Amino acid sequence: MTVDPAVLEELARLRGRVPELSGSVLSSTDGLVVAHDAHGIEPDSIAALAAAHLALARRFAHAVNHGELREAVVECDRGYITSYTAGPNALLTLVTSGDANLALVHLEARRCVRHLARILALDSSPQPRPEIPMQAGPATPLARRTPMATLPTNARRHQTAG
């Protein structure tokens, strides 16, 4: 799979704006890595775990009738793991150190997510399909097969006898 250079540039800009950022992973909501700027962390594992976390967090949001999930935060002894929805089918997950300013992380991540969602929407817009020339003449009907079990019993006997 080819990654849009604009996605990688956006992840690099995010790293520049948030110095405590250890890594970022853009993934599909089913846990597949789309792009990453991750050093020292395994992007495939982060993507899979983030997708599972997203599914659980969405259930929490719906259970308390709070609408659609936008982001989720996990605070650990040595840092934060934050995940943000980036359009209907993507998820941005950030790993930051414990001395990160969480308000700044949210501000910059939300800005990044808006850009990524626009980039991904452009990538997924329908591409023009090549014209397929129509064949002249009458259309030939497709052959139709009838399974033996649906034939009447007497028809099956005639086929096996002949």
The 8 nearest C-alpha neighbors of each residue, nearest first, counted from 0:
[[1, 2, 33, 3, 34, 32, 31, 4],
 [2, 0, 3, 33, 4, 34, 6, 7],
 [1, 3, 4, 34, 0, 33, 6, 7],
 [2, 4, 5, 6, 1, 7, 122, 118],
 [5, 3, 7, 6, 2, 8, 9, 1],
 [4, 6, 8, 3, 7, 9, 118, 2],
 [7, 5, 9, 4, 8, 3, 10, 115],
 [6, 8, 10, 4, 9, 5, 11, 34],
 [9, 7, 5, 11, 6, 10, 4, 12],
 [8, 10, 12, 6, 11, 7, 5, 13],
 [9, 11, 13, 7, 12, 8, 36, 6],
 [10, 12, 8, 14, 13, 9, 7, 15],
 [13, 11, 15, 9, 14, 10, 8, 16],
 [12, 14, 10, 16, 15, 11, 17, 9],
 [15, 13, 11, 17, 12, 16, 20, 18],
 [14, 16, 12, 13, 17, 18, 11, 20],
 [15, 17, 13, 14, 18, 12, 107, 11],
 [18, 16, 14, 19, 20, 15, 13, 104],
 [17, 19, 20, 15, 14, 16, 99, 21],
 [20, 18, 95, 99, 96, 17, 21, 98],
 [19, 21, 95, 18, 22, 17, 14, 94],
 [22, 20, 95, 94, 19, 37, 38, 96],
 [21, 23, 37, 94, 36, 20, 93, 38],
 [22, 24, 93, 36, 37, 92, 35, 94],
 [25, 23, 35, 92, 91, 34, 26, 42],
 [26, 24, 91, 34, 33, 90, 35, 32],
 [27, 25, 32, 33, 90, 31, 89, 46],
 [26, 28, 89, 31, 29, 30, 88, 90],
 [27, 29, 89, 88, 50, 30, 90, 26],
 [30, 28, 27, 50, 31, 47, 26, 51],
 [31, 29, 47, 46, 50, 27, 28, 26],
 [30, 32, 27, 26, 46, 29, 33, 47],
 [33, 31, 26, 34, 46, 43, 25, 27],
 [32, 34, 26, 25, 31, 27, 2, 35],
 [35, 33, 25, 32, 24, 2, 26, 7],
 [36, 34, 24, 37, 23, 25, 42, 33],
 [37, 35, 23, 22, 10, 24, 38, 11],
 [36, 38, 22, 23, 35, 40, 39, 42],
 [37, 39, 40, 22, 36, 21, 41, 42],
 [38, 40, 37, 41, 21, 22, 42, 36],
 [41, 39, 38, 37, 42, 22, 45, 21],
 [40, 42, 44, 43, 45, 39, 37, 38],
 [43, 41, 45, 44, 46, 40, 24, 37],
 [44, 42, 46, 45, 41, 32, 47, 31],
 [45, 43, 47, 46, 42, 41, 48, 49],
 [44, 46, 42, 48, 43, 47, 49, 41],
 [47, 45, 30, 49, 43, 44, 48, 26],
 [48, 46, 30, 44, 50, 49, 45, 43],
 [47, 49, 51, 45, 50, 46, 52, 44],
 [48, 50, 52, 46, 51, 47, 45, 53],
 [51, 49, 30, 53, 47, 28, 52, 48],
 [50, 52, 48, 54, 53, 49, 55, 47],
 [53, 51, 49, 55, 50, 54, 56, 48],
 [54, 52, 50, 56, 51, 55, 49, 57],
 [55, 53, 51, 57, 52, 56, 50, 58],
 [54, 56, 58, 52, 57, 53, 59, 51],
 [57, 55, 59, 53, 58, 54, 52, 60],
 [58, 56, 60, 54, 59, 55, 68, 53],
 [57, 59, 55, 61, 56, 60, 62, 54],
 [58, 60, 56, 62, 57, 61, 55, 63],
 [61, 59, 57, 65, 58, 62, 63, 64],
 [60, 62, 64, 58, 63, 59, 65, 66],
 [63, 61, 59, 64, 60, 58, 65, 57],
 [62, 64, 61, 60, 65, 59, 66, 58],
 [63, 65, 61, 62, 66, 60, 59, 67],
 [66, 64, 60, 63, 61, 67, 62, 68],
 [67, 65, 64, 61, 60, 68, 63, 57],
 [66, 68, 69, 60, 65, 57, 61, 64],
 [67, 69, 57, 70, 60, 66, 56, 84],
 [70, 68, 84, 83, 67, 71, 82, 85],
 [71, 69, 83, 82, 68, 84, 72, 81],
 [70, 72, 82, 81, 83, 73, 56, 69],
 [73, 71, 81, 80, 74, 82, 70, 79],
 [72, 74, 80, 79, 81, 75, 71, 78],
 [75, 73, 79, 78, 72, 80, 76, 77],
 [74, 76, 78, 77, 79, 73, 97, 80],
 [77, 75, 78, 74, 97, 79, 96, 73],
 [78, 76, 97, 75, 96, 79, 74, 98],
 [97, 79, 77, 96, 75, 95, 76, 74],
 [78, 80, 74, 95, 73, 75, 94, 81],
 [79, 81, 94, 73, 93, 72, 95, 74],
 [80, 82, 72, 93, 92, 71, 73, 79],
 [81, 83, 92, 71, 70, 91, 93, 72],
 [84, 82, 70, 91, 90, 69, 85, 92],
 [83, 85, 90, 69, 86, 89, 70, 91],
 [86, 84, 89, 90, 116, 112, 83, 91],
 [85, 87, 116, 88, 89, 84, 90, 119],
 [86, 88, 89, 85, 84, 28, 90, 116],
 [89, 87, 28, 27, 86, 90, 85, 84],
 [90, 88, 27, 85, 28, 26, 86, 84],
 [89, 91, 84, 85, 26, 83, 25, 27],
 [92, 90, 25, 83, 82, 24, 84, 85],
 [91, 93, 82, 24, 81, 23, 90, 83],
 [94, 92, 23, 81, 80, 22, 82, 95],
 [93, 95, 80, 22, 21, 79, 20, 23],
 [96, 94, 20, 21, 79, 19, 78, 99],
 [95, 97, 78, 19, 98, 99, 77, 79],
 [78, 98, 96, 77, 99, 79, 95, 76],
 [97, 99, 96, 100, 78, 19, 95, 77],
 [100, 98, 19, 97, 96, 101, 95, 104],
 [99, 101, 103, 102, 104, 98, 19, 97],
 [100, 102, 104, 103, 99, 105, 79, 106],
 [103, 101, 105, 104, 100, 106, 107, 99],
 [104, 102, 106, 100, 105, 101, 107, 17],
 [103, 105, 101, 107, 102, 106, 108, 100],
 [106, 104, 108, 102, 103, 107, 109, 101],
 [107, 105, 103, 109, 104, 108, 102, 110],
 [106, 108, 110, 104, 109, 105, 103, 111],
 [109, 107, 111, 105, 110, 106, 104, 112],
 [110, 108, 112, 111, 106, 107, 105, 113],
 [109, 111, 107, 113, 108, 112, 106, 114],
 [110, 112, 108, 114, 109, 113, 115, 107],
 [113, 111, 115, 109, 85, 114, 110, 116],
 [112, 114, 116, 110, 111, 115, 109, 117],
 [115, 113, 111, 117, 112, 116, 118, 110],
 [114, 116, 112, 118, 117, 113, 119, 111],
 [115, 117, 119, 85, 86, 113, 118, 114],
 [118, 116, 120, 114, 115, 119, 121, 113],
 [119, 117, 115, 121, 120, 116, 114, 122],
 [118, 120, 122, 116, 121, 117, 115, 123],
 [121, 119, 117, 123, 122, 118, 116, 124],
 [122, 120, 118, 124, 119, 123, 117, 116],
 [123, 121, 119, 120, 124, 118, 3, 125],
 [122, 124, 120, 121, 119, 125, 126, 118],
 [125, 123, 121, 122, 120, 126, 119, 127],
 [126, 124, 123, 127, 122, 128, 121, 120],
 [125, 127, 128, 124, 123, 122, 129, 121],
 [128, 126, 125, 129, 130, 124, 123, 131],
 [127, 129, 126, 130, 125, 131, 124, 132],
 [130, 128, 131, 127, 126, 132, 125, 133],
 [129, 131, 132, 128, 127, 133, 126, 134],
 [132, 130, 129, 133, 128, 134, 127, 135],
 [131, 133, 130, 134, 135, 129, 128, 136],
 [134, 132, 131, 135, 130, 136, 138, 137],
 [135, 133, 132, 136, 138, 137, 131, 139],
 [134, 136, 133, 137, 138, 132, 139, 131],
 [135, 137, 138, 134, 139, 133, 140, 132],
 [138, 136, 139, 135, 134, 140, 133, 141],
 [137, 139, 140, 136, 135, 134, 141, 133],
 [138, 140, 137, 141, 136, 142, 134, 135],
 [141, 139, 138, 142, 143, 137, 136, 144],
 [140, 142, 143, 139, 138, 144, 137, 145],
 [143, 141, 140, 144, 139, 145, 138, 146],
 [144, 142, 141, 145, 140, 146, 139, 147],
 [145, 143, 146, 142, 147, 141, 149, 150],
 [144, 146, 147, 143, 149, 150, 148, 142],
 [147, 145, 148, 149, 144, 150, 143, 155],
 [148, 146, 150, 149, 145, 155, 151, 154],
 [147, 149, 146, 150, 151, 145, 155, 152],
 [150, 148, 147, 146, 151, 145, 152, 155],
 [151, 149, 147, 148, 154, 152, 155, 146],
 [150, 152, 154, 153, 149, 155, 148, 147],
 [151, 153, 155, 154, 150, 156, 148, 149],
 [152, 154, 156, 155, 151, 157, 150, 158],
 [155, 153, 157, 151, 156, 152, 150, 158],
 [154, 156, 158, 152, 153, 157, 159, 150],
 [155, 157, 153, 159, 154, 158, 160, 152],
 [158, 156, 160, 154, 155, 159, 161, 153],
 [159, 157, 155, 161, 160, 156, 154, 153],
 [158, 160, 156, 157, 161, 155, 154, 153],
 [161, 159, 157, 158, 156, 155, 154, 153],
 [160, 158, 159, 157, 156, 155, 154, 153]]
